[in-house]
Protein backbone atom coordinates (compact mmCIF):
# COMPACT_ATOMS: atom_id res chain seq x y z
CA UNK A 1 0.00 0.00 0.00
CA UNK A 2 1.64 3.21 -1.23
CA UNK A 3 0.31 6.57 -0.02
CA UNK A 4 3.21 8.76 -1.20
CA UNK A 5 1.13 10.27 -4.02
CA UNK A 6 -0.75 12.15 -1.29
CA UNK A 7 2.31 13.70 0.37
CA UNK A 8 1.85 17.15 -1.19
CA UNK A 9 -1.79 17.05 -2.36
CA UNK A 10 -4.12 19.50 -0.57
CA UNK A 11 -7.03 17.07 -0.49
CA UNK A 12 -8.22 13.67 -1.62
CA UNK A 13 -11.59 13.69 -3.42
CA UNK A 14 -13.50 10.44 -3.91
CA UNK A 15 -16.85 9.82 -5.60
CA UNK A 16 -19.03 6.73 -5.92
CA UNK A 17 -22.20 6.27 -7.94
CA UNK A 18 -24.92 4.58 -5.92
CA UNK A 19 -28.18 2.87 -6.83
CA UNK A 20 -31.03 1.23 -4.90
CA UNK A 21 -30.40 -2.46 -4.25
CA UNK A 22 -33.92 -3.15 -5.59
CA UNK A 23 -36.17 -1.06 -7.78
CA UNK A 24 -35.52 2.60 -8.53
CA UNK A 25 -37.02 4.53 -5.59
CA UNK A 26 -35.24 5.71 -2.47
CA UNK A 27 -36.09 7.64 0.67
CA UNK A 28 -33.84 10.65 1.40
CA UNK A 29 -33.02 12.23 4.71
CA UNK A 30 -35.73 14.54 6.03
CA UNK A 31 -36.03 17.28 8.62
CA UNK A 32 -39.04 17.96 10.90
CA UNK A 33 -39.50 21.59 9.82
CA UNK A 34 -38.33 21.15 6.22
CA UNK A 35 -39.05 17.69 4.91
CA UNK A 36 -36.79 16.39 2.12
CA UNK A 37 -33.89 18.74 1.35
CA UNK A 38 -34.68 19.42 -2.32
CA UNK A 39 -33.15 22.29 -4.26
CA UNK A 40 -32.63 23.52 -7.83
CA UNK A 41 -29.34 24.40 -9.52
CA UNK A 42 -28.92 27.56 -11.59
CA UNK A 43 -29.48 25.55 -14.79
CA UNK A 44 -32.76 24.10 -13.53
CA UNK A 45 -31.41 20.68 -12.48
CA UNK A 46 -33.49 19.20 -9.69
CA UNK A 47 -31.29 18.12 -6.78
CA UNK A 48 -31.83 16.31 -3.49
CA UNK A 49 -29.71 15.78 -0.38
CA UNK A 50 -29.84 12.07 0.37
CA UNK A 51 -27.45 12.02 3.36
CA UNK A 52 -26.04 15.05 5.19
CA UNK A 53 -22.42 15.50 6.28
CA UNK A 54 -23.31 15.08 9.94
CA UNK A 55 -25.23 11.88 9.27
CA UNK A 56 -22.43 10.45 7.12
CA UNK A 57 -19.93 11.16 9.91
CA UNK A 58 -22.01 8.98 12.22
CA UNK A 59 -22.17 6.21 9.62
CA UNK A 60 -18.43 6.35 8.99
CA UNK A 61 -17.92 5.90 12.72
CA UNK A 62 -20.36 3.01 13.02
CA UNK A 63 -18.55 0.89 10.41
CA UNK A 64 -15.52 0.91 12.72
CA UNK A 65 -17.34 -0.51 15.74
CA UNK A 66 -18.16 -4.11 16.64
CA UNK A 67 -21.23 -3.80 18.89
CA UNK A 68 -21.18 -7.47 19.87
CA UNK A 69 -17.60 -7.23 21.14
CA UNK A 70 -18.02 -3.63 22.37
CA UNK A 71 -14.72 -2.83 20.71
CA UNK A 72 -13.16 -1.62 17.49
CA UNK A 73 -13.63 -3.91 14.52
CA UNK A 74 -10.70 -6.35 14.18
CA UNK A 75 -8.25 -4.32 12.00
CA UNK A 76 -8.63 -1.29 14.30
CA UNK A 77 -8.11 -2.90 17.70
CA UNK A 78 -5.71 -0.92 19.85
CA UNK A 79 -6.81 2.54 18.72
CA UNK A 80 -7.57 5.00 21.54
CA UNK A 81 -11.10 5.86 22.65
CA UNK A 82 -13.05 6.83 25.75
CA UNK A 83 -15.52 4.18 26.94
CA UNK A 84 -18.38 4.96 29.34
CA UNK A 85 -19.80 2.49 31.85
CA UNK A 86 -22.89 2.86 34.01
CA UNK A 87 -22.69 2.68 37.80
CA UNK A 88 -23.15 -1.10 37.63
CA UNK A 89 -20.07 -1.41 35.42
CA UNK A 90 -21.92 -2.29 32.22
CA UNK A 91 -21.03 -0.66 28.88
CA UNK A 92 -23.15 2.44 28.27
CA UNK A 93 -21.64 4.31 25.32
CA UNK A 94 -18.28 5.54 24.00
CA UNK A 95 -16.63 8.37 22.08
CA UNK A 96 -17.01 6.50 18.76
CA UNK A 97 -20.78 6.18 18.98
CA UNK A 98 -21.56 9.52 20.66
CA UNK A 99 -22.80 12.19 18.23
CA UNK A 100 -20.37 14.80 19.58
CA UNK A 101 -17.57 12.39 20.37
CA UNK A 102 -15.54 13.61 23.38
CA UNK A 103 -18.01 16.43 23.96
CA UNK A 104 -20.63 13.89 25.02
CA UNK A 105 -22.38 14.70 28.32
CA UNK A 106 -21.91 11.05 29.29
CA UNK A 107 -18.14 11.66 29.19
CA UNK A 108 -17.88 15.21 30.54
CA UNK A 109 -20.95 15.79 32.72
CA UNK A 110 -21.08 12.77 35.04
CA UNK A 111 -19.94 12.54 38.64
CA UNK A 112 -16.72 10.84 37.52
CA UNK A 113 -14.42 13.80 36.81
CA UNK A 114 -11.27 11.77 36.14
CA UNK A 115 -11.24 12.30 32.39
CA UNK A 116 -12.34 15.93 32.28
CA UNK A 117 -9.67 16.70 34.86
CA UNK A 118 -7.12 15.20 32.45
CA UNK A 119 -8.44 17.39 29.64
CA UNK A 120 -8.20 20.51 31.79
CA UNK A 121 -4.64 19.67 32.77
CA UNK A 122 -3.47 18.84 29.24
CA UNK A 123 -5.42 21.48 27.30
CA UNK A 124 -5.36 24.29 29.84
CA UNK A 125 -8.14 26.36 31.37
CA UNK A 126 -7.01 29.91 30.55
CA UNK A 127 -9.49 31.68 28.27
CA UNK A 128 -7.21 34.71 27.79
CA UNK A 129 -4.48 33.04 25.72
CA UNK A 130 -4.26 31.81 22.13
CA UNK A 131 -5.78 28.39 21.59
CA UNK A 132 -3.09 25.85 20.67
CA UNK A 133 -4.82 23.62 18.13
CA UNK A 134 -1.74 21.45 17.69
CA UNK A 135 -1.92 20.67 21.39
CA UNK A 136 -5.60 19.81 20.99
CA UNK A 137 -4.73 17.52 18.07
CA UNK A 138 -2.08 15.71 20.12
CA UNK A 139 -4.52 15.22 23.01
CA UNK A 140 -7.13 13.82 20.63
CA UNK A 141 -4.56 11.45 19.13
CA UNK A 142 -3.83 10.31 22.67
CA UNK A 143 -7.39 9.69 23.81
CA UNK A 144 -9.79 9.67 20.85
CA UNK A 145 -8.25 9.40 17.37
CA UNK A 146 -11.73 9.33 15.82
CA UNK A 147 -12.29 13.00 16.76
CA UNK A 148 -9.28 14.00 14.66
CA UNK A 149 -11.05 12.80 11.53
CA UNK A 150 -14.65 13.83 12.25
CA UNK A 151 -14.08 17.05 14.16
CA UNK A 152 -14.66 18.17 17.72
CA UNK A 153 -15.99 21.16 19.66
CA UNK A 154 -15.29 20.89 23.37
CA UNK A 155 -17.93 23.37 24.51
CA UNK A 156 -16.74 23.66 28.09
CA UNK A 157 -16.18 27.15 29.40
CA UNK A 158 -13.60 25.90 31.90
CA UNK A 159 -11.42 24.43 29.11
CA UNK A 160 -9.81 27.34 27.23
CA UNK A 161 -13.07 29.27 27.42
CA UNK A 162 -14.91 26.75 25.24
CA UNK A 163 -12.73 27.51 22.21
CA UNK A 164 -11.25 24.05 21.62
CA UNK A 165 -12.55 22.96 18.22
CA UNK A 166 -11.31 21.28 15.06
CA UNK A 167 -13.21 20.96 11.75
CA UNK A 168 -13.65 17.64 9.99
CA UNK A 169 -10.73 16.14 8.09
CA UNK A 170 -13.06 13.58 6.51
CA UNK A 171 -16.29 15.04 5.12
CA UNK A 172 -18.88 13.00 3.24
CA UNK A 173 -22.37 13.53 1.87
CA UNK A 174 -24.73 11.93 -0.64
CA UNK A 175 -26.64 13.85 -3.31
CA UNK A 176 -29.04 12.93 -6.10
CA UNK A 177 -29.55 14.89 -9.31
CA UNK A 178 -32.28 14.90 -11.95
CA UNK A 179 -34.68 13.79 -9.26
CA UNK A 180 -38.40 13.20 -9.62
CA UNK A 181 -40.97 12.50 -6.93
CA UNK A 182 -42.53 9.05 -6.71
CA UNK A 183 -45.75 9.68 -4.76
CA UNK A 184 -47.60 6.86 -3.09
CA UNK A 185 -49.50 6.23 0.10
CA UNK A 186 -51.36 3.72 2.18
CA UNK A 187 -53.75 3.15 5.05
CA UNK A 188 -53.13 2.09 8.63
CA UNK A 189 -56.02 -0.34 9.08
CA UNK A 190 -57.94 -0.91 12.30
CA UNK A 191 -59.87 -4.17 11.87
CA UNK A 192 -61.57 -3.80 15.24
CA UNK A 193 -62.78 -0.19 15.18
CA UNK A 194 -62.25 1.40 11.73
CA UNK A 195 -63.92 4.67 12.77
CA UNK A 196 -62.07 5.00 16.08
CA UNK A 197 -60.32 8.16 17.22
CA UNK A 198 -57.12 8.51 15.20
CA UNK A 199 -55.43 10.76 17.76
CA UNK A 200 -55.44 7.86 20.20
CA UNK A 201 -54.17 5.37 17.64
CA UNK A 202 -57.51 3.87 16.65
CA UNK A 203 -59.35 3.82 13.32
CA UNK A 204 -58.33 3.56 9.68
CA UNK A 205 -55.77 6.29 8.92
CA UNK A 206 -54.81 7.06 5.32
CA UNK A 207 -51.39 8.62 4.68
CA UNK A 208 -49.34 9.83 1.75
CA UNK A 209 -45.69 9.04 1.06
CA UNK A 210 -43.12 10.68 -1.20
CA UNK A 211 -40.07 8.78 -2.38
CA UNK A 212 -37.67 9.83 -5.12
CA UNK A 213 -35.82 8.60 -8.18
CA UNK A 214 -32.60 10.07 -9.54
CA UNK A 215 -28.86 9.71 -10.07
CA UNK A 216 -27.21 9.19 -6.66
CA UNK A 217 -23.57 10.02 -5.85
CA UNK A 218 -21.62 9.74 -2.62
CA UNK A 219 -18.85 12.31 -2.14
CA UNK A 220 -15.84 12.05 0.20
CA UNK A 221 -13.31 14.80 0.91
CA UNK A 222 -10.17 14.12 2.99
CA UNK A 223 -8.42 17.38 3.88
CA UNK A 224 -4.78 16.35 3.60
CA UNK A 225 -3.51 19.87 4.28
CA UNK A 226 -5.33 19.96 7.62
CA UNK A 227 -4.00 16.52 8.45
CA UNK A 228 -0.42 17.61 7.81
CA UNK A 229 -1.07 20.79 9.79
CA UNK A 230 -1.40 18.78 12.99
CA UNK A 231 2.39 18.40 12.94
CA UNK A 232 2.40 14.67 13.64
CA UNK A 233 5.22 12.34 12.67
CA UNK A 234 5.04 10.01 9.68
CA UNK A 235 3.65 7.08 11.68
CA UNK A 236 0.68 9.06 13.01
CA UNK A 237 -0.04 10.68 9.63
CA UNK A 238 -0.06 7.36 7.80
CA UNK A 239 -2.31 5.84 10.44
CA UNK A 240 -4.86 8.67 10.24
CA UNK A 241 -4.92 8.55 6.45
CA UNK A 242 -5.29 4.77 6.37
CA UNK A 243 -8.07 4.96 8.96
CA UNK A 244 -9.94 7.55 6.85
CA UNK A 245 -9.61 5.39 3.72
CA UNK A 246 -10.71 2.31 5.67
CA UNK A 247 -13.88 4.12 6.77
CA UNK A 248 -14.71 5.08 3.17
CA UNK A 249 -14.07 1.61 1.79
CA UNK A 250 -15.91 -0.15 4.64
CA UNK A 251 -18.96 2.06 4.24
CA UNK A 252 -19.21 1.68 0.46
CA UNK A 253 -18.52 -2.04 0.41
CA UNK A 254 -20.74 -2.87 3.36
CA UNK A 255 -24.45 -2.73 4.05
CA UNK A 256 -25.22 0.94 3.37
CA UNK A 257 -28.86 1.21 4.38
CA UNK A 258 -29.41 4.60 6.06
CA UNK A 259 -33.20 4.15 6.16
CA UNK A 260 -35.77 1.41 5.63
CA UNK A 261 -36.53 2.55 2.07
CA UNK A 262 -32.99 3.70 1.27
CA UNK A 263 -30.91 0.57 0.70
CA UNK A 264 -28.01 1.51 -1.58
CA UNK A 265 -25.00 -0.11 -3.25
CA UNK A 266 -22.10 1.08 -5.41
CA UNK A 267 -22.66 1.13 -9.15
CA UNK A 268 -19.42 0.81 -11.12
CA UNK A 269 -15.98 1.78 -9.84
CA UNK A 270 -15.16 4.11 -6.96
CA UNK A 271 -13.47 7.14 -8.56
CA UNK A 272 -10.59 9.25 -7.24
CA UNK A 273 -11.08 12.77 -8.63
CA UNK A 274 -8.00 14.38 -7.01
CA UNK A 275 -5.11 13.76 -7.14
CA UNK A 276 -5.42 11.99 -10.47
CA UNK A 277 -2.33 9.79 -9.96
CA UNK A 278 -3.59 8.13 -6.77
CA UNK A 279 -5.06 4.62 -6.73
CA UNK A 280 -7.39 3.91 -3.83
CA UNK A 281 -6.17 0.93 -1.73
CA UNK A 282 -8.57 -1.98 -1.44
CA UNK A 283 -10.35 -2.80 1.79
CA UNK A 284 -8.20 -5.94 2.15
CA UNK A 285 -5.00 -3.93 1.72
CA UNK A 286 -6.10 -1.40 4.34
CA UNK A 287 -7.25 -4.12 6.77
CA UNK A 288 -3.90 -5.86 6.42
CA UNK A 289 -1.83 -2.68 6.87
CA UNK A 290 -3.70 -1.07 9.77
CA UNK A 291 -2.59 -3.33 12.68
CA UNK A 292 1.06 -2.59 11.92
CA UNK A 293 0.34 1.14 11.47
CA UNK A 294 -1.43 1.16 14.85
CA UNK A 295 1.57 -0.53 16.46
CA UNK A 296 4.00 2.03 14.94
CA UNK A 297 1.94 4.99 16.20
CA UNK A 298 1.03 3.53 19.61
CA UNK A 299 3.56 5.65 21.49
CA UNK A 300 1.19 8.60 20.90
CA UNK A 301 -1.73 6.82 22.62
CA UNK A 302 -2.72 6.81 26.27
CA UNK A 303 -1.81 3.75 28.31
CA UNK A 304 -4.08 1.84 28.21
CA UNK A 305 -5.52 3.05 24.89
CA UNK A 306 -9.06 2.52 26.20
CA UNK A 307 -9.82 5.23 28.75
CA UNK A 308 -12.82 4.36 30.94
CA UNK A 309 -15.18 6.67 32.81
CA UNK A 310 -18.31 5.97 34.83
CA UNK A 311 -21.52 7.89 34.25
CA UNK A 312 -23.89 8.45 37.18
C-alpha positions in Angstrom: 0.0 0.0 0.0 1.6 3.2 -1.2 0.3 6.6 0.0 3.2 8.8 -1.2 1.1 10.3 -4.0 -0.8 12.2 -1.3 2.3 13.7 0.4 1.8 17.1 -1.2 -1.8 17.0 -2.4 -4.1 19.5 -0.6 -7.0 17.1 -0.5 -8.2 13.7 -1.6 -11.6 13.7 -3.4 -13.5 10.4 -3.9 -16.8 9.8 -5.6 -19.0 6.7 -5.9 -22.2 6.3 -7.9 -24.9 4.6 -5.9 -28.2 2.9 -6.8 -31.0 1.2 -4.9 -30.4 -2.5 -4.3 -33.9 -3.1 -5.6 -36.2 -1.1 -7.8 -35.5 2.6 -8.5 -37.0 4.5 -5.6 -35.2 5.7 -2.5 -36.1 7.6 0.7 -33.8 10.6 1.4 -33.0 12.2 4.7 -35.7 14.5 6.0 -36.0 17.3 8.6 -39.0 18.0 10.9 -39.5 21.6 9.8 -38.3 21.2 6.2 -39.1 17.7 4.9 -36.8 16.4 2.1 -33.9 18.7 1.3 -34.7 19.4 -2.3 -33.2 22.3 -4.3 -32.6 23.5 -7.8 -29.3 24.4 -9.5 -28.9 27.6 -11.6 -29.5 25.6 -14.8 -32.8 24.1 -13.5 -31.4 20.7 -12.5 -33.5 19.2 -9.7 -31.3 18.1 -6.8 -31.8 16.3 -3.5 -29.7 15.8 -0.4 -29.8 12.1 0.4 -27.5 12.0 3.4 -26.0 15.1 5.2 -22.4 15.5 6.3 -23.3 15.1 9.9 -25.2 11.9 9.3 -22.4 10.4 7.1 -19.9 11.2 9.9 -22.0 9.0 12.2 -22.2 6.2 9.6 -18.4 6.4 9.0 -17.9 5.9 12.7 -20.4 3.0 13.0 -18.5 0.9 10.4 -15.5 0.9 12.7 -17.3 -0.5 15.7 -18.2 -4.1 16.6 -21.2 -3.8 18.9 -21.2 -7.5 19.9 -17.6 -7.2 21.1 -18.0 -3.6 22.4 -14.7 -2.8 20.7 -13.2 -1.6 17.5 -13.6 -3.9 14.5 -10.7 -6.4 14.2 -8.2 -4.3 12.0 -8.6 -1.3 14.3 -8.1 -2.9 17.7 -5.7 -0.9 19.8 -6.8 2.5 18.7 -7.6 5.0 21.5 -11.1 5.9 22.6 -13.0 6.8 25.8 -15.5 4.2 26.9 -18.4 5.0 29.3 -19.8 2.5 31.8 -22.9 2.9 34.0 -22.7 2.7 37.8 -23.1 -1.1 37.6 -20.1 -1.4 35.4 -21.9 -2.3 32.2 -21.0 -0.7 28.9 -23.2 2.4 28.3 -21.6 4.3 25.3 -18.3 5.5 24.0 -16.6 8.4 22.1 -17.0 6.5 18.8 -20.8 6.2 19.0 -21.6 9.5 20.7 -22.8 12.2 18.2 -20.4 14.8 19.6 -17.6 12.4 20.4 -15.5 13.6 23.4 -18.0 16.4 24.0 -20.6 13.9 25.0 -22.4 14.7 28.3 -21.9 11.1 29.3 -18.1 11.7 29.2 -17.9 15.2 30.5 -21.0 15.8 32.7 -21.1 12.8 35.0 -19.9 12.5 38.6 -16.7 10.8 37.5 -14.4 13.8 36.8 -11.3 11.8 36.1 -11.2 12.3 32.4 -12.3 15.9 32.3 -9.7 16.7 34.9 -7.1 15.2 32.4 -8.4 17.4 29.6 -8.2 20.5 31.8 -4.6 19.7 32.8 -3.5 18.8 29.2 -5.4 21.5 27.3 -5.4 24.3 29.8 -8.1 26.4 31.4 -7.0 29.9 30.6 -9.5 31.7 28.3 -7.2 34.7 27.8 -4.5 33.0 25.7 -4.3 31.8 22.1 -5.8 28.4 21.6 -3.1 25.9 20.7 -4.8 23.6 18.1 -1.7 21.4 17.7 -1.9 20.7 21.4 -5.6 19.8 21.0 -4.7 17.5 18.1 -2.1 15.7 20.1 -4.5 15.2 23.0 -7.1 13.8 20.6 -4.6 11.5 19.1 -3.8 10.3 22.7 -7.4 9.7 23.8 -9.8 9.7 20.8 -8.3 9.4 17.4 -11.7 9.3 15.8 -12.3 13.0 16.8 -9.3 14.0 14.7 -11.1 12.8 11.5 -14.6 13.8 12.2 -14.1 17.1 14.2 -14.7 18.2 17.7 -16.0 21.2 19.7 -15.3 20.9 23.4 -17.9 23.4 24.5 -16.7 23.7 28.1 -16.2 27.2 29.4 -13.6 25.9 31.9 -11.4 24.4 29.1 -9.8 27.3 27.2 -13.1 29.3 27.4 -14.9 26.7 25.2 -12.7 27.5 22.2 -11.3 24.1 21.6 -12.6 23.0 18.2 -11.3 21.3 15.1 -13.2 21.0 11.7 -13.6 17.6 10.0 -10.7 16.1 8.1 -13.1 13.6 6.5 -16.3 15.0 5.1 -18.9 13.0 3.2 -22.4 13.5 1.9 -24.7 11.9 -0.6 -26.6 13.8 -3.3 -29.0 12.9 -6.1 -29.6 14.9 -9.3 -32.3 14.9 -12.0 -34.7 13.8 -9.3 -38.4 13.2 -9.6 -41.0 12.5 -6.9 -42.5 9.1 -6.7 -45.7 9.7 -4.8 -47.6 6.9 -3.1 -49.5 6.2 0.1 -51.4 3.7 2.2 -53.8 3.2 5.0 -53.1 2.1 8.6 -56.0 -0.3 9.1 -57.9 -0.9 12.3 -59.9 -4.2 11.9 -61.6 -3.8 15.2 -62.8 -0.2 15.2 -62.3 1.4 11.7 -63.9 4.7 12.8 -62.1 5.0 16.1 -60.3 8.2 17.2 -57.1 8.5 15.2 -55.4 10.8 17.8 -55.4 7.9 20.2 -54.2 5.4 17.6 -57.5 3.9 16.6 -59.3 3.8 13.3 -58.3 3.6 9.7 -55.8 6.3 8.9 -54.8 7.1 5.3 -51.4 8.6 4.7 -49.3 9.8 1.7 -45.7 9.0 1.1 -43.1 10.7 -1.2 -40.1 8.8 -2.4 -37.7 9.8 -5.1 -35.8 8.6 -8.2 -32.6 10.1 -9.5 -28.9 9.7 -10.1 -27.2 9.2 -6.7 -23.6 10.0 -5.9 -21.6 9.7 -2.6 -18.8 12.3 -2.1 -15.8 12.0 0.2 -13.3 14.8 0.9 -10.2 14.1 3.0 -8.4 17.4 3.9 -4.8 16.3 3.6 -3.5 19.9 4.3 -5.3 20.0 7.6 -4.0 16.5 8.4 -0.4 17.6 7.8 -1.1 20.8 9.8 -1.4 18.8 13.0 2.4 18.4 12.9 2.4 14.7 13.6 5.2 12.3 12.7 5.0 10.0 9.7 3.7 7.1 11.7 0.7 9.1 13.0 0.0 10.7 9.6 -0.1 7.4 7.8 -2.3 5.8 10.4 -4.9 8.7 10.2 -4.9 8.6 6.5 -5.3 4.8 6.4 -8.1 5.0 9.0 -9.9 7.5 6.9 -9.6 5.4 3.7 -10.7 2.3 5.7 -13.9 4.1 6.8 -14.7 5.1 3.2 -14.1 1.6 1.8 -15.9 -0.1 4.6 -19.0 2.1 4.2 -19.2 1.7 0.5 -18.5 -2.0 0.4 -20.7 -2.9 3.4 -24.4 -2.7 4.1 -25.2 0.9 3.4 -28.9 1.2 4.4 -29.4 4.6 6.1 -33.2 4.1 6.2 -35.8 1.4 5.6 -36.5 2.5 2.1 -33.0 3.7 1.3 -30.9 0.6 0.7 -28.0 1.5 -1.6 -25.0 -0.1 -3.2 -22.1 1.1 -5.4 -22.7 1.1 -9.2 -19.4 0.8 -11.1 -16.0 1.8 -9.8 -15.2 4.1 -7.0 -13.5 7.1 -8.6 -10.6 9.2 -7.2 -11.1 12.8 -8.6 -8.0 14.4 -7.0 -5.1 13.8 -7.1 -5.4 12.0 -10.5 -2.3 9.8 -10.0 -3.6 8.1 -6.8 -5.1 4.6 -6.7 -7.4 3.9 -3.8 -6.2 0.9 -1.7 -8.6 -2.0 -1.4 -10.4 -2.8 1.8 -8.2 -5.9 2.1 -5.0 -3.9 1.7 -6.1 -1.4 4.3 -7.2 -4.1 6.8 -3.9 -5.9 6.4 -1.8 -2.7 6.9 -3.7 -1.1 9.8 -2.6 -3.3 12.7 1.1 -2.6 11.9 0.3 1.1 11.5 -1.4 1.2 14.8 1.6 -0.5 16.5 4.0 2.0 14.9 1.9 5.0 16.2 1.0 3.5 19.6 3.6 5.7 21.5 1.2 8.6 20.9 -1.7 6.8 22.6 -2.7 6.8 26.3 -1.8 3.7 28.3 -4.1 1.8 28.2 -5.5 3.1 24.9 -9.1 2.5 26.2 -9.8 5.2 28.7 -12.8 4.4 30.9 -15.2 6.7 32.8 -18.3 6.0 34.8 -21.5 7.9 34.3 -23.9 8.5 37.2 
